[in-house]
Amino acid sequence: MISFLLSILLYSSPKIVFSNDEIVQFEQLALTIKEGRLINDQLPFQKSRFLMYLSLKGNYVFHGSNNHNIECFEPREQTLYNGKMTKAVFASSDPIWSIFYAIFNRSRLIGSFRNGCLVGRSKKYHFYSINESTMKNKPWTEGMVYILPKDKFVMSGHGIIQFDEWISHEPVVPTGKLKGSLEDFHYRNRIATHKDKESLLKTWIFYKARASRRRKDTTTL
């Protein structure tokens, strides 16, 4: 029942099928992931597809940032998705969500933004909503998606439905990184706008309708 509601309110993660040619290239590129080096971004395919391939291998989690030069992630006090405070390094096993944090310029934020990748019954669901003032402030930039060793992290919670949020209470050195831009974000045409004072529930309820309307308006321009 819960998964059914999520499928109505939010967007399911894309189902990606990789060609044999992609797999060969991705395997070769995966060999270059070491010592936090920048991966060659002149790729003959979408960067998000390569990151999705890495995520399916199960060895990595991802962290998106506007900072291009992080050599080591140090734990810091932050709020978990359930509101509890912790001191940790945050990451996600879903690179699409991480790309959003890489390309969203937090210095352009005026008010609030709401987003997430939820896991329910082995399926993932996404939502991305930014308040109107921030959207008008052109909040996009070229950021960096850091590839981190998954064995350093644990999921921040356990339940039928939870955010795809992973944490480490120890410093973590990235094994690689890849530049990202708005064009690399799978849901770039499904970003909704909301009013600052509205409830999160209302944002969820109207998310798909708003995102679809914005997508139609963008296509018409």
Phi and psi restraints in degrees (value plus and minus 20) as a CYANA .aco file:
   2 ILE   PHI     -85.0   -45.0
   2 ILE   PSI     -64.2   -24.2
   3 SER   PHI     -82.1   -42.1
   3 SER   PSI     -56.2   -16.2
   4 PHE   PHI     -83.4   -43.4
   4 PHE   PSI     -63.8   -23.8
   5 LEU   PHI     -83.9   -43.9
   5 LEU   PSI     -61.5   -21.5
   6 LEU   PHI     -82.6   -42.6
   6 LEU   PSI     -58.8   -18.8
   7 SER   PHI     -86.4   -46.4
   7 SER   PSI     -47.4    -7.4
   8 ILE   PHI     -98.9   -58.9
   8 ILE   PSI     -60.9   -20.9
   9 LEU   PHI    -105.3   -65.3
   9 LEU   PSI     -54.0   -14.0
  10 LEU   PHI    -141.5  -101.5
  10 LEU   PSI     153.7   193.7
  11 TYR   PHI    -115.9   -75.9
  11 TYR   PSI     111.0   151.0
  12 SER   PHI     -92.1   -52.1
  12 SER   PSI     131.0   171.0
  13 SER   PHI     -79.7   -39.7
  13 SER   PSI     124.7   164.7
  14 PRO   PHI     -87.1   -47.1
  14 PRO   PSI     124.6   164.6
  15 LYS   PHI    -111.0   -71.0
  15 LYS   PSI      93.7   133.7
  16 ILE   PHI    -129.7   -89.7
  16 ILE   PSI     108.7   148.7
  17 VAL   PHI    -130.0   -90.0
  17 VAL   PSI     105.3   145.3
  18 PHE   PHI    -116.2   -76.2
  18 PHE   PSI     115.7   155.7
  19 SER   PHI     -95.5   -55.5
  19 SER   PSI     141.9   181.9
  20 ASN   PHI     -80.7   -40.7
  20 ASN   PSI     -57.2   -17.2
  21 ASP   PHI     -84.8   -44.8
  21 ASP   PSI     -60.8   -20.8
  22 GLU   PHI     -82.8   -42.8
  22 GLU   PSI     -64.8   -24.8
  23 ILE   PHI     -79.7   -39.7
  23 ILE   PSI     -62.8   -22.8
  24 VAL   PHI     -81.3   -41.3
  24 VAL   PSI     -66.6   -26.6
  25 GLN   PHI     -87.5   -47.5
  25 GLN   PSI     -59.9   -19.9
  26 PHE   PHI     -85.6   -45.6
  26 PHE   PSI     -58.5   -18.5
  27 GLU   PHI     -85.2   -45.2
  27 GLU   PSI     -59.8   -19.8
  28 GLN   PHI     -85.9   -45.9
  28 GLN   PSI     -61.5   -21.5
  29 LEU   PHI     -88.4   -48.4
  29 LEU   PSI     -54.0   -14.0
  30 ALA   PHI     -82.3   -42.3
  30 ALA   PSI     -46.6    -6.6
  31 LEU   PHI     -88.4   -48.4
  31 LEU   PSI     -37.9     2.1
  32 THR   PHI    -108.1   -68.1
  32 THR   PSI     -20.4    19.6
  33 ILE   PHI    -102.6   -62.6
  33 ILE   PSI      82.8   122.8
  34 LYS   PHI    -187.9  -147.9
  34 LYS   PSI     127.0   167.0
  35 GLU   PHI      37.8    77.8
  35 GLU   PSI       8.3    48.3
  36 GLY   PHI      50.0    90.0
  36 GLY   PSI      -1.8    38.2
  37 ARG   PHI     -92.7   -52.7
  37 ARG   PSI     133.7   173.7
  38 LEU   PHI     -95.6   -55.6
  38 LEU   PSI     104.0   144.0
  39 ILE   PHI     -97.2   -57.2
  39 ILE   PSI     120.9   160.9
  40 ASN   PHI     -72.2   -32.2
  40 ASN   PSI      96.5   136.5
  41 ASP   PHI    -112.5   -72.5
  41 ASP   PSI     -15.8    24.2
  42 GLN   PHI    -108.6   -68.6
  42 GLN   PSI      49.9    89.9
  43 LEU   PHI    -116.7   -76.7
  43 LEU   PSI     124.9   164.9
  44 PRO   PHI    -103.3   -63.3
  44 PRO   PSI       1.1    41.1
  45 PHE   PHI    -173.9  -133.9
  45 PHE   PSI     150.6   190.6
  46 GLN   PHI     -87.9   -47.9
  46 GLN   PSI     114.1   154.1
  47 LYS   PHI     -80.9   -40.9
  47 LYS   PSI     -56.0   -16.0
  48 SER   PHI     -82.6   -42.6
  48 SER   PSI     -50.7   -10.7
  49 ARG   PHI     -88.4   -48.4
  49 ARG   PSI     -59.7   -19.7
  50 PHE   PHI     -84.2   -44.2
  50 PHE   PSI     -63.8   -23.8
  51 LEU   PHI     -85.3   -45.3
  51 LEU   PSI     -57.4   -17.4
  52 MET   PHI     -84.7   -44.7
  52 MET   PSI     -57.5   -17.5
  53 TYR   PHI     -83.0   -43.0
  53 TYR   PSI     -63.7   -23.7
  54 LEU   PHI     -81.6   -41.6
  54 LEU   PSI     -59.7   -19.7
  55 SER   PHI     -84.7   -44.7
  55 SER   PSI     -55.6   -15.6
  56 LEU   PHI     -91.1   -51.1
  56 LEU   PSI     -42.7    -2.7
  57 LYS   PHI     -91.4   -51.4
  57 LYS   PSI     -41.8    -1.8
  58 GLY   PHI      61.4   101.4
  58 GLY   PSI      -8.5    31.5
  59 ASN   PHI    -120.8   -80.8
  59 ASN   PSI     -28.3    11.7
  60 TYR   PHI    -153.6  -113.6
  60 TYR   PSI     135.9   175.9
  61 VAL   PHI    -144.9  -104.9
  61 VAL   PSI     151.3   191.3
  62 PHE   PHI    -153.8  -113.8
  62 PHE   PSI     130.3   170.3
  63 HIS   PHI    -158.0  -118.0
  63 HIS   PSI     101.9   141.9
  64 GLY   PHI    -116.6   -76.6
  64 GLY   PSI     118.7   158.7
  65 SER   PHI    -171.5  -131.5
  65 SER   PSI     131.4   171.4
  66 ASN   PHI     -94.7   -54.7
  66 ASN   PSI     -39.0     1.0
  67 ASN   PHI    -100.1   -60.1
  67 ASN   PSI     102.4   142.4
  68 HIS   PHI    -108.7   -68.7
  68 HIS   PSI     -25.3    14.7
  69 ASN   PHI    -151.5  -111.5
  69 ASN   PSI      25.7    65.7
  70 ILE   PHI    -107.1   -67.1
  70 ILE   PSI      98.7   138.7
  71 GLU   PHI    -113.5   -73.5
  71 GLU   PSI     -47.5    -7.5
  72 CYS   PHI    -171.6  -131.6
  72 CYS   PSI     112.0   152.0
  73 PHE   PHI    -109.3   -69.3
  73 PHE   PSI     103.4   143.4
  74 GLU   PHI    -122.4   -82.4
  74 GLU   PSI     119.4   159.4
  75 PRO   PHI     -79.4   -39.4
  75 PRO   PSI     119.0   159.0
  76 ARG   PHI    -162.9  -122.9
  76 ARG   PSI     139.0   179.0
  77 GLU   PHI     -89.8   -49.8
  77 GLU   PSI     105.3   145.3
  78 GLN   PHI    -166.4  -126.4
  78 GLN   PSI     150.9   190.9
  79 THR   PHI    -122.1   -82.1
  79 THR   PSI     109.8   149.8
  80 LEU   PHI     -90.7   -50.7
  80 LEU   PSI     147.6   187.6
  81 TYR   PHI     -80.5   -40.5
  81 TYR   PSI     -43.5    -3.5
  82 ASN   PHI    -112.0   -72.0
  82 ASN   PSI     -13.1    26.9
  83 GLY   PHI      73.4   113.4
  83 GLY   PSI     -29.2    10.8
  84 LYS   PHI     -98.6   -58.6
  84 LYS   PSI     126.3   166.3
  85 MET   PHI    -106.1   -66.1
  85 MET   PSI     125.9   165.9
  86 THR   PHI    -173.0  -133.0
  86 THR   PSI     143.0   183.0
  87 LYS   PHI    -135.1   -95.1
  87 LYS   PSI      85.6   125.6
  88 ALA   PHI    -180.1  -140.1
  88 ALA   PSI     149.3   189.3
  89 VAL   PHI    -113.6   -73.6
  89 VAL   PSI     114.0   154.0
  90 PHE   PHI    -124.7   -84.7
  90 PHE   PSI     127.1   167.1
  91 ALA   PHI    -177.5  -137.5
  91 ALA   PSI     156.6   196.6
  92 SER   PHI    -162.3  -122.3
  92 SER   PSI     127.7   167.7
  93 SER   PHI    -100.9   -60.9
  93 SER   PSI     -26.4    13.6
  94 ASP   PHI    -122.4   -82.4
  94 ASP   PSI      90.6   130.6
  95 PRO   PHI     -88.9   -48.9
  95 PRO   PSI     -43.6    -3.6
  96 ILE   PHI     -83.5   -43.5
  96 ILE   PSI     -66.1   -26.1
  97 TRP   PHI     -81.3   -41.3
  97 TRP   PSI     -59.8   -19.8
  98 SER   PHI     -86.7   -46.7
  98 SER   PSI     -56.2   -16.2
  99 ILE   PHI     -80.8   -40.8
  99 ILE   PSI     -59.2   -19.2
 100 PHE   PHI     -76.6   -36.6
 100 PHE   PSI     -65.8   -25.8
 101 TYR   PHI     -90.1   -50.1
 101 TYR   PSI     -44.0    -4.0
 102 ALA   PHI     -91.8   -51.8
 102 ALA   PSI     -59.3   -19.3
 103 ILE   PHI    -117.8   -77.8
 103 ILE   PSI     -32.2     7.8
 104 PHE   PHI    -103.3   -63.3
 104 PHE   PSI      94.3   134.3
 105 ASN   PHI     -99.7   -59.7
 105 ASN   PSI      81.6   121.6
 106 ARG   PHI     -84.6   -44.6
 106 ARG   PSI     -43.4    -3.4
 107 SER   PHI     -90.3   -50.3
 107 SER   PSI     -34.7     5.3
 108 ARG   PHI    -115.4   -75.4
 108 ARG   PSI     -17.4    22.6
 109 LEU   PHI     -91.8   -51.8
 109 LEU   PSI     107.3   147.3
 110 ILE   PHI    -146.8  -106.8
 110 ILE   PSI      72.9   112.9
 111 GLY   PHI      89.9   129.9
 111 GLY   PSI    -140.7  -100.7
 112 SER   PHI    -153.1  -113.1
 112 SER   PSI     137.7   177.7
 113 PHE   PHI    -160.4  -120.4
 113 PHE   PSI     128.0   168.0
 114 ARG   PHI    -151.4  -111.4
 114 ARG   PSI     113.5   153.5
 115 ASN   PHI    -181.8  -141.8
 115 ASN   PSI     147.3   187.3
 116 GLY   PHI     152.5   192.5
 116 GLY   PSI     142.6   182.6
 117 CYS   PHI    -146.6  -106.6
 117 CYS   PSI      92.3   132.3
 118 LEU   PHI    -122.2   -82.2
 118 LEU   PSI     125.5   165.5
 119 VAL   PHI    -132.4   -92.4
 119 VAL   PSI     106.5   146.5
 120 GLY   PHI    -165.8  -125.8
 120 GLY   PSI      98.7   138.7
 121 ARG   PHI      34.0    74.0
 121 ARG   PSI      26.3    66.3
 122 SER   PHI      50.1    90.1
 122 SER   PSI     -17.0    23.0
 123 LYS   PHI    -126.2   -86.2
 123 LYS   PSI     133.6   173.6
 124 LYS   PHI    -136.8   -96.8
 124 LYS   PSI     126.4   166.4
 125 TYR   PHI    -153.7  -113.7
 125 TYR   PSI     117.4   157.4
 126 HIS   PHI    -136.8   -96.8
 126 HIS   PSI     129.1   169.1
 127 PHE   PHI    -169.1  -129.1
 127 PHE   PSI     122.7   162.7
 128 TYR   PHI    -163.2  -123.2
 128 TYR   PSI      94.9   134.9
 129 SER   PHI    -158.5  -118.5
 129 SER   PSI     112.1   152.1
 130 ILE   PHI    -144.8  -104.8
 130 ILE   PSI     122.4   162.4
 131 ASN   PHI     -87.8   -47.8
 131 ASN   PSI     140.8   180.8
 132 GLU   PHI     -82.4   -42.4
 132 GLU   PSI     -61.5   -21.5
 133 SER   PHI     -82.4   -42.4
 133 SER   PSI     -61.6   -21.6
 134 THR   PHI     -87.7   -47.7
 134 THR   PSI     -60.7   -20.7
 135 MET   PHI     -80.4   -40.4
 135 MET   PSI     -58.5   -18.5
 136 LYS   PHI     -91.9   -51.9
 136 LYS   PSI     -37.0     3.0
 137 ASN   PHI    -108.3   -68.3
 137 ASN   PSI     -10.1    29.9
 138 LYS   PHI      30.8    70.8
 138 LYS   PSI      51.2    91.2
 139 PRO   PHI    -106.4   -66.4
 139 PRO   PSI       3.8    43.8
 140 TRP   PHI    -125.7   -85.7
 140 TRP   PSI     126.4   166.4
 141 THR   PHI    -169.0  -129.0
 141 THR   PSI     153.8   193.8
 142 GLU   PHI    -111.9   -71.9
 142 GLU   PSI     100.6   140.6
 143 GLY   PHI    -140.7  -100.7
 143 GLY   PSI    -184.1  -144.1
 144 MET   PHI    -150.8  -110.8
 144 MET   PSI     114.1   154.1
 145 VAL   PHI    -122.3   -82.3
 145 VAL   PSI      97.9   137.9
 146 TYR   PHI    -113.2   -73.2
 146 TYR   PSI     116.1   156.1
 147 ILE   PHI    -119.8   -79.8
 147 ILE   PSI     101.5   141.5
 148 LEU   PHI    -140.8  -100.8
 148 LEU   PSI     129.5   169.5
 149 PRO   PHI     -89.0   -49.0
 149 PRO   PSI     103.1   143.1
 150 LYS   PHI     -86.4   -46.4
 150 LYS   PSI     -48.0    -8.0
 151 ASP   PHI     -89.6   -49.6
 151 ASP   PSI     -25.9    14.1
 152 LYS   PHI    -109.9   -69.9
 152 LYS   PSI     -26.0    14.0
 153 PHE   PHI    -141.4  -101.4
 153 PHE   PSI     138.7   178.7
 154 VAL   PHI    -153.2  -113.2
 154 VAL   PSI     135.7   175.7
 155 MET   PHI     -87.0   -47.0
 155 MET   PSI     123.5   163.5
 156 SER   PHI     -95.0   -55.0
 156 SER   PSI     -35.8     4.2
 157 GLY   PHI    -175.5  -135.5
 157 GLY   PSI     152.0   192.0
 158 HIS   PHI    -159.8  -119.8
 158 HIS   PSI     107.5   147.5
 159 GLY   PHI    -199.0  -159.0
 159 GLY   PSI     157.1   197.1
 160 ILE   PHI     -83.2   -43.2
 160 ILE   PSI     -61.5   -21.5
 161 ILE   PHI    -147.0  -107.0
 161 ILE   PSI     110.7   150.7
 162 GLN   PHI    -177.1  -137.1
 162 GLN   PSI     141.4   181.4
 163 PHE   PHI     -95.0   -55.0
 163 PHE   PSI     128.9   168.9
 164 ASP   PHI     -99.0   -59.0
 164 ASP   PSI      48.9    88.9
 165 GLU   PHI    -137.4   -97.4
 165 GLU   PSI     104.1   144.1
 166 TRP   PHI    -138.4   -98.4
 166 TRP   PSI     125.9   165.9
 167 ILE   PHI    -154.8  -114.8
 167 ILE   PSI     132.3   172.3
 168 SER   PHI    -153.6  -113.6
 168 SER   PSI     113.2   153.2
 169 HIS   PHI    -111.8   -71.8
 169 HIS   PSI     -15.6    24.4
 170 GLU   PHI    -137.7   -97.7
 170 GLU   PSI     135.9   175.9
 171 PRO   PHI     -78.2   -38.2
 171 PRO   PSI     125.6   165.6
 172 VAL   PHI    -151.5  -111.5
 172 VAL   PSI     108.6   148.6
 173 VAL   PHI    -115.4   -75.4
 173 VAL   PSI     105.6   145.6
 174 PRO   PHI     -86.2   -46.2
 174 PRO   PSI     127.2   167.2
 175 THR   PHI    -112.1   -72.1
 175 THR   PSI     -36.2     3.8
 176 GLY   PHI    -192.1  -152.1
 176 GLY   PSI     151.5   191.5
 177 LYS   PHI    -173.4  -133.4
 177 LYS   PSI     134.7   174.7
 178 LEU   PHI    -163.6  -123.6
 178 LEU   PSI     112.0   152.0
 179 LYS   PHI     -89.3   -49.3
 179 LYS   PSI     129.0   169.0
 180 GLY   PHI    -162.3  -122.3
 180 GLY   PSI     131.4   171.4
 181 SER   PHI    -154.8  -114.8
 181 SER   PSI     157.4   197.4
 182 LEU   PHI     -76.8   -36.8
 182 LEU   PSI     -54.4   -14.4
 183 GLU   PHI     -84.7   -44.7
 183 GLU   PSI     -39.6     0.4
 184 ASP   PHI    -110.0   -70.0
 184 ASP   PSI     -25.3    14.7
 185 PHE   PHI    -108.6   -68.6
 185 PHE   PSI      98.4   138.4
 186 HIS   PHI     -79.3   -39.3
 186 HIS   PSI     -55.3   -15.3
 187 TYR   PHI    -121.2   -81.2
 187 TYR   PSI       8.6    48.6
 188 ARG   PHI     -81.4   -41.4
 188 ARG   PSI     -48.0    -8.0
 189 ASN   PHI    -117.4   -77.4
 189 ASN   PSI      -7.8    32.2
 190 ARG   PHI    -148.9  -108.9
 190 ARG   PSI      14.4    54.4
 191 ILE   PHI    -116.2   -76.2
 191 ILE   PSI      99.7   139.7
 192 ALA   PHI    -113.0   -73.0
 192 ALA   PSI     151.0   191.0
 193 THR   PHI    -141.9  -101.9
 193 THR   PSI     125.5   165.5
 194 HIS   PHI    -156.4  -116.4
 194 HIS   PSI     146.4   186.4
 195 LYS   PHI    -110.6   -70.6
 195 LYS   PSI     123.9   163.9
 196 ASP   PHI     -77.2   -37.2
 196 ASP   PSI     -58.8   -18.8
 197 LYS   PHI    -109.4   -69.4
 197 LYS   PSI     -20.0    20.0
 198 GLU   PHI     -97.7   -57.7
 198 GLU   PSI     135.8   175.8
 199 SER   PHI     -93.1   -53.1
 199 SER   PSI     137.5   177.5
 200 LEU   PHI     -81.9   -41.9
 200 LEU   PSI     -56.8   -16.8
 201 LEU   PHI     -80.1   -40.1
 201 LEU   PSI     -61.8   -21.8
 202 LYS   PHI     -85.6   -45.6
 202 LYS   PSI     -59.5   -19.5
 203 THR   PHI     -79.7   -39.7
 203 THR   PSI     -62.2   -22.2
 204 TRP   PHI     -85.3   -45.3
 204 TRP   PSI     -66.8   -26.8
 205 ILE   PHI     -80.9   -40.9
 205 ILE   PSI     -60.4   -20.4
 206 PHE   PHI    -118.4   -78.4
 206 PHE   PSI     -16.4    23.6
 207 TYR   PHI     -77.2   -37.2
 207 TYR   PSI     -74.4   -34.4
 208 LYS   PHI     -84.3   -44.3
 208 LYS   PSI     -59.8   -19.8
 209 ALA   PHI     -83.7   -43.7
 209 ALA   PSI     -62.9   -22.9
 210 ARG   PHI     -87.9   -47.9
 210 ARG   PSI     -62.4   -22.4
 211 ALA   PHI     -84.5   -44.5
 211 ALA   PSI     -60.5   -20.5
 212 SER   PHI     -85.4   -45.4
 212 SER   PSI     -60.0   -20.0
 213 ARG   PHI     -85.1   -45.1
 213 ARG   PSI     -62.4   -22.4
 214 ARG   PHI     -86.4   -46.4
 214 ARG   PSI     -57.8   -17.8
 215 ARG   PHI     -83.3   -43.3
 215 ARG   PSI     -60.9   -20.9
 216 LYS   PHI     -85.8   -45.8
 216 LYS   PSI     -61.9   -21.9
 217 ASP   PHI     -84.6   -44.6
 217 ASP   PSI     -58.8   -18.8
 218 THR   PHI     -86.3   -46.3
 218 THR   PSI     -59.9   -19.9
 219 THR   PHI     -86.5   -46.5
 219 THR   PSI     -52.8   -12.8
 220 THR   PHI     -93.3   -53.3
 220 THR   PSI     -47.0    -7.0
